[in-house]
């Protein structure tokens, strides 16, 4: 059986566009494939979120679902499996299922409803869907095809440490099937593909059943999907791995003697870079932006964002704005200029010194002097002036404003509310700890020096007061990032973290800073997600609370 793996990049809510792509796909693959398999919720895009509650969207979706048999009848020799919401029958209640529909010759041969609904932040399917009940096996061209959707493969309860185990549903289904089909929308994070492919291989080998996973690719808002669809033989041998971060359609045959090929996966560092490029490109494209602007300070964060933007949108569509204050070093401006030249992006310099002084003079009768190093008033004024300039360009010329704040600083509140590091349309690095930002920068410079060495090596500084460095206010980033990982990702107690060799006062300060900064994170701009534990609704802390 020849199967077209349609690793596609749908647009959420674009029913007409996604449908048109399906039509073109069937027309093109009609002579080459017996079966076309699309990702989870392809018809609506993943995740559709609150669109499912809108009557007008429900009507449009219901009308398209009614056209699926008509579309199938036009291509009687081809079966297709497509992910889409389907309404719950009146007898079973109300709402929607997350479903996969199998059509051939104008007939619905079978439908699977997702059983295990994730309840994590932007993947909170339990808020929008009703769970299915049981496994689905479909007979097609002499083969028994088992169909599972996303987390039905492993289920949250089947995660043991860092290892995935097959869900009870899969254990029941696999012995009944010649081939298991998993239609999915698994978001990217480093190491996920290895876990998933290992599970698929183990299940295939255990039950002597071939395994095919078709994953979404592209980015929808914060979520990024790597694709990396795969085919595994009944012996557990990988036969095909689709390219990472690329939309592709390839025809495979689970019974072919010659494997169709394995695409090499990027290194961990490169994968994060590629994910961010795709996330930025799709966010801009799907929100209607063609060009972007950012503040280029001469620091590592804005340097990395500039590189990502140049690749995602093209150098001609990126404007970097240098906005030096009285405390900005000459080197930072010149380093920024060199970086912009290396990337081929436009670089403009607008000094904020006069604007800053005007603020200070007009506020002096009310605030007095702001020269005390412990007083952040003057520092925050500079950050907010810069944000205003970027937003002015956005309003005038239609730029997408890119934020350059990182996860470490957002965690402890080392950022200015409504300032340049928390303003705009997309926070590109908000899920990257500072040490990971440097790792991505090293990847950018792997073949040639794009980011000037001075930016890579100088002590990080906001340059908001004389001779300032980040370590005036923060622990060294390697220490900060490790303590944050232990506290936020591993849920370690203070005592456990200190026992790992960290200074008690430092740990206490970091923990306190995390909690007192929650009000800032509640107001942060959307950010791309690339780690296992991003900030989100499920990680909210009480703003008006107390710890310790």
N, C-alpha and C positions, 0 to 999 in steps of 0.2 A: 504494500500500500504506500503510495506516494503522498506525503503530507507537506503542505506549505505552511511553514512556521512564519506567521505574520507578526513580527516584532514591531509594533506600530506605536506612534506617538499621537494619541488623540487629543483634542482640545475639549476641556470640560464644558459641557453645555452646548457644544456645537453639534447638535444632532444631524443637521443637514450635511455639514462638512464630513463628519465621521461616516455617515451613511454613504456619501458619494465615494469616499475612499474604499469602502467595502465593495461597492458596485464595481469599481475599477479593478479591484483585486481579483474578484471572481472572474471578470472578463479576461484578465491577463493570465491567470493561473488555470483557466478552464482546460487547456490542453495538456498541462504539465502535472496536475495534482488530482488525486482522488478526494482529498480532504483539505480544507483551509481552516486553520485554527487561529483565532484572534485572542487578545489578552482579556483579562477580567474587566468587566464593566466598560468594554471598548466603546459601545454605542453612546454612552453618556460622557465618557472620560472618567478617570478615577482621581480624586473622589468627587462625586456630585454634590455632597453636603446638602445644604438646605434647599437646593433646587428641587429635590424630590417632594418638598412640601408645597410647591407652588402649583396651583391648579392649571395654569397655562402650560407649564412644563410637563405636567402629568398628561395633559391632553395630547401634546405633541409627541411625547414618548409612546403613549398608547397607540396613536395612529401609525407610527413607524413599526412598532411591534406587529401590528396587523398586516404590514406590508412584507414582512419577512417570508411568509409562504409564497407570495407572488414573486419575490426576488429569487427564491430557491427554485421555483418552477422554470425560470428562464435558463437555469444551468442544471439540468436534470442529472448529469453525470457526476456532479461535484457535491460533496457534503460540506457543510461549514458549521463550525462551532464558534459561537459568538457570545461574549459576556455582555449582559444587560440587566437592568432592574426589571422585574416582572411583578405585577400586582398580586397580592395575596388574595385568594378566593374568598368570597363572602362567607362561605362555610367555615373557613379557617380563621377568620378575623379581618383585620384591615392592615394596610401598609404595603410594604414592598419586600421582595426577596432580592438578594444578590444572586443572580442566576447565570447559568450557561445553557444556551439553547442549541440543540443539534438539529439541523435541517438537511433534508435531501429530497429532491424531486417534488418540491412543494409541500412536503409533509414534515411535521415535527416528530422526529424519531425518539426524542427524549429531552428531558430538561433536568438539570441539577440545580439545587438551591444550596448556597453556602451554609454550612452548619456552624462553624466556629467563627464568630464575628469578633474581630479585634476591637478593643475599647481603649485605644491609645491616642490621645490628642487629635491630630488631623485624620487619623484612621479610626475614628470612633464609629465604626459601622453599626454597633449595637444601638446607637441613637437614631439610625435611619432605616435599618432593615430588621426583618424578622428572621430568626434562624430556621434553616431547613431541618430535615429529620431523616437521615439515612443516606446510603450510598446510591449511586446511579451507574448502571452498566447499560451500554447501548450496543446493539448488534448492527454492524455496518460492513458490508462487503466481506462477509465471512469472518470478521474479527469481533471480539468482545472488547469494547472500549470503555474503560472505567473513567469517569469524569469527576475531578475534584477541583475546588476553587480556592486559590490562595492558601490561607491558614488551615484549610481542611487537610492539608498535607501533613502538618505537624501539630497544630493546636498549641495554645499557650501552656496548657497543662502538661505538654509533652516535652517541654524544654528542661533539660537537666544540666545545670551549670552552663557551659558554653556548647553543649551538644544537643542536637535536635534528635528526637525520637519520633517514629511514625505515630500519627494519631490513631485512636481506636477505629475511626472511620476508615482510614487507609488500610489498617490491618484487616478489616472486614472486606474491603473492596478488592485489594490487590490479588488475592487468590482466584477471584472470579474473572479476571481480565487478562487478555493477551497484551494489552497496552494500556497504561495509565496516562491520562491526559490531565495536566495541571495548568489551568488558565489563571494567570496571576497578575498582580500589580504590587510587586515587592519593592519598596523603596531601597535606595542604595545606602549602605554604610560599609566601611572597610571591614573585610572579612566575611561578610554575609554570603557572598556567592560560594565561597569555599564550604561553609557550613551546609548550605542548601544542596550543592552538588554532591557532597558527601552523603547526605540523607537520601537523595535520589538513587545514588549508586547502591547504597546499603539495602534499600527497599527492593530495587530491581533484582539484586543478587539473592536476597532472602526469599522472594516469592517467584523467582525465575520469570519476571515480567518486565518487558521493556517500559521505559519511562520517558515521557516527553513533557517538558515544561516550556510554556510560552509566556514570557514576561513582558510587561509594558516597558517602553523606553520613553525618554523625554522627562520634562519637568512640568509639574502643575503647582504653581505657587511655591511653597516651601519644599515640597516633596520632589525628590529627584529619583528617576528610575533608570537603572543601568542597562536594562535589557538582559543580555547574557543568557538568553534562552538556550536550552540544552536538550539533547537526546542521549539516553543511556540504554545500552543493550541489556538483555535479560541476564547477562553475566556480570553486569555492573560496570561495563566498560564505556567511557564517554565516546560517543560516535560523532557528536556535533556540538559545538558551542558557538553561539552567535556573537558577533562583535559587541564590545562594550560601548554604551552611550551612542549607538547609531541605530537609526531606523533601518530595518532590513527585512526582506522576504526571501526565504530560501526553501527549496523543496528537498526533503529528506525521505529516506526509506529505511525504517527500522530493520528490515530484513536484507538490506543490500550487503553484498560481500565487501564492498569498498566504502569505508566511512566518508561522509561528505566533507569532513574537515573540522579542525578545532581552532578557533580564533584564540590567539594568545591574550591573556588578561594583562592589563597594565600593572605595574608595581603599585604598592599601597599608596605611595606618595603621588604617583602619576594619576592614580584613580581619583584621588581627592581633587586634584587639579582639573581633570577632565569633567568630573561631576559638577564642579563650580562653574566651569565654562558653559556646560549644557544648561545648568540651572539659570544662569544669568541670561543666556541667549533666549531660552524659552519664556522666561518671565517677561522679558522685553517684548518678544514677538506676540505672546498671547495676551498682553495688556495693551498692545498697540503702539509701543515705543520703538523708534528706529535708532535713536541716539541717546547717549548718556553723558552725564557730567559728574565730576567728583572733585573734592578738594585734595590736592596733591601737596603734602606737607614736607616731604623729604624723609618721612618715616617708613618703616617696613610695611605697615598695614595698607596705607594708601598706595604704596608702590605695587604691592601684590594685586590690589583691586584694579589698578590701571592696566596691568598685564592681562588680567582675566577679561576686562572689558574690551581691550583691543582685539583679543582673539575671538571673543563671543560676538561682537558687533561690527568688527572691522575698524582699523585705526582711524579712518576718515570720519567715523561716527562717534568719536570719543573726544570730549573736551576736558582737560585737566586744568584746574584753577589753583594757582599758587596765591595764597593770601597771607603774606608775612605780616607779623605784628612787630612791635619794638623789640620783642624777645626772640624773634626768629633768627637763626644763624644764617650767614651768607651761604655757607656750605649747603644747607638744606634747600635753599632756592636753586642753587646751581646743580645740586644732585638731581633735583626734580626736573630741571631743564634737560640734563643729559638723559635721564630715563625717558622723558617724552620724545626726545629725538631718536633714541634707540627703538622705541615702539612705533614711531611715525604718527603720534597723536598730537593734536593741537594743545599748546600750553600758553595760557595767559596769566599774567601776574597783576593782581590788584591789591595794593597795600591796604591793610585795615587800620594803620596807625592813626590817621586823622579821625576816622569813625570812632575808634576806641577812645581817643582823647576827648572827643566831643561827648561821649557817654559819661566819662569820668567827670568832666567839668560840669555837666548838667546835673549829675547826681550828687556831686560833692556837698551841696547844702543839706542834703537829706541823709547821705551815707557817710560823710566824712572821708577820711583817708582809707584807701584799700591796699596800702603798701605792705601791710602785715603779711608775712609769708603764710601764716595760718588762715588767712582770709581768702577764700576762693572766689570772692565776688568778681574781681578783675579777671581772673582766669576764665570763669564761665561767660563773662561778657564777650571775650574774644571768640570763644567757641560758638556763641549764639550769633554774633555778627557774621561769622563765616557761613553759618547755616542760612542766614537771610540772603546772602549774596548768591549762594547756590540755588536757592528757591526762586530768586528773581530771574536767573537765567532759565530755570525750568519753566516758569510762567510765561516768559517772553518767547522762548524758542522751542519749547516742547521737549526739553531734555528729561530723561529719567535720572533722578538724583540717586547716586549710589553712596551708601554709608560704608565706612571702613572700620567700625568698631569690632573688636574680637570678643570671643566668649569669656576669656579670663577677666577682662576689664568689665564686661557686662555683669559677670558673676558677683564682683565685689563693689560695683557702683563707681568704678573709676572711669566715668563718662559723664557728659553734661546733658541733662534733660533739655530737649529742644536745641541742643548744640549740634555741631557739625558731625559728631560721631553717632548721633541718635536721630538724625533727621533724614528725610528723603523717602524714596519709594521702595528700596530694597537694601537690606543689610547683607552684604555679600559674605562677610567673614564671621558673622555673629555666632556660628556654631563651631568655630575653630579656636582652640586654645592658642595662646600666643606662641608656644613652642611649635605647634603645627603650622602656624603662619610662616615661621622661619623655614620649616621643612618644605612647604610649598614653594617658597622663594628659592630655595636651593634647587628644586626641580626646574623652575623657570630658568635658572642659570646653569643648568646641567651641561648644555652644549656650547653656550657662549654667554658672556657677561651682558645680560639685559638690564638687570638691576645693579646700579653702581655698587662697587665694593664698600664704599663709605656708608651707604644705607644699610648694608648687610652687617657691618661690624660695629657701628657706633652705638653707644648706649641708648636704648629707647627713651624718648623724651617728648612730652607734649609741647615743650617750648612756650609755656604760658607765663613763665617768670624767669628771672636771670638764673642761668646755670642749672636749670631744672633737669632732673632725670626721673624716670618712672620709679626707680628704687628709692627716691625720697619719700614716696607714699606707699609703695608696695614692696612685698618681699620679692627677691629675685624670681623671674618667671618660671624657671624650672621647679623651684620649690612651690610657688603658688599653684602651678598647674597640677603638680602631683598631689598636693593637699586637697585641691578642689576635686580631683578625680576620686580620691579616697572617700571624701565626704559626700559628694553628690552622686557619683556613679556607683560606688560600692557601699554606701550607707554606713560607713565606719563611724564609731563614736570618737569623741575627742581623745579619750584614753587610748583607744586602739591606734589612732593616728600618731599620737605622741610616742607610743611604744615602738612605732616604726622608725623612730629616730628624729622626729621633728620637734622643734622648739615649742613648748607649751604656749607661750605668749603669742607666737606667730599663728599657731593653729587657732587659738581663741579669737584672735583678731580676724582671721579669714572667715571663720564661721559666723561671727557677729556681722561682718560686712556683707556676707551673702544674704542674711536675713533683713538687714536694714535697707538693702537695695532693691527689695522686691517691688516697691512702688515704681521704680524706674523701668524695670523689666516689663511691668504691666503696660507701659506706654511705648515700648520699643517698636520699631518698624519691622515688617516681615523680613525674615532671614532664611537663607538656604540651609537645609539640614543635611549633614554628612556624617554625623556621629551616632553612636548607639543611644545616647542620652541627651537629646537637645532640650533646651528650654521650651516649655509649652504649658498648656492648661493643667496637665497632670502633675506638673512639678511646682505649681504655685504654692507659695508660702503666705501665711497671714501678713498683711501689711500692718494692721493694727494689732500685732501680737508681741509676744515676749518669749525669748529663749534663755535658758541658763538661770 
